Amino acid sequence: MQKLLSVVIDFKEKEKSRKDNPISSLAEFHLPVWKRSFDILAAGSAILCLSPILITTALAILFESRGKVVYKSKRVGSNYKIFDFYKFRSMYADADKRLAEYQKLNQYTKKIADEELFDSSSAAEDPLQATSGNIEQDILLFSDNLSTSENDYLKTKRTERSNAFFKLENDPRITRVGHFIRKYSIDELPQLFNILKGDMSVVGNRPLPLYEAELLTSDEYVNRFMAPAGLTGLWQVEKRGGAGKMSAEERKLLDIKYAKEFSFRMDMMIIIKTFTAFIQKEDV
């Protein structure tokens, strides 16, 4: 009974939290002077040195497929600030329209499904545990205009939070030039102009699309936005797990770690590691 009451109370508190908007109570992040100065110097120098690559890439994209050379999307950076995020276009012009069609191929969704399948098979091996699970399934939680089972509610919230990142394996929306520039991270170079504008920093947490950022507004994850949006970051160089794979949860935890601990020394370490990992098979 105590467990049921605590879950009901938590459910109502989260409903109220969504209405009150926790973002409004977030302390404002200010970029340190040393970091902004380094960003301007580094981005300006990189644009001058890499101008031949920028021009060649733009021409290759124009020759292969119709559409704009630079793709702009709305992203969320520090303090939940929304800005236009620049990348060389690596997909066909109608890629956004195909997003819902390929949602089922999301590699993070597949990972969650595999974990749930493992959990159900483990429960089936223990009849007592399975029976207990069925009893819990019958417990209903109520809010003002909603009723749901405890297990369904908890599963839905876990899936939403775990699936805040969207990524496809062998994405069919990517062009041939797109595969090449993604492999060598050339598609990220226009973000140097984001850095000059002050939207981003050389090192920081990756700016998220709106539909991903809105899943990370709880107290548990809100601190990731207390750091600048970055061209590269901690999780891009901290490979974990087999074959360099990293879960969405690990990425979120590393984002929070960077927001709490970033310094000039940490930034230099990340930049050095980024260069060593520049040529690799996995897109980061």
Order of alpha helices (4+ residues) and beta strands (2+ residues): alpha-alpha-alpha-beta-beta-alpha-alpha-beta-beta-alpha-alpha-alpha-beta-beta-alpha-beta-alpha-alpha-alpha
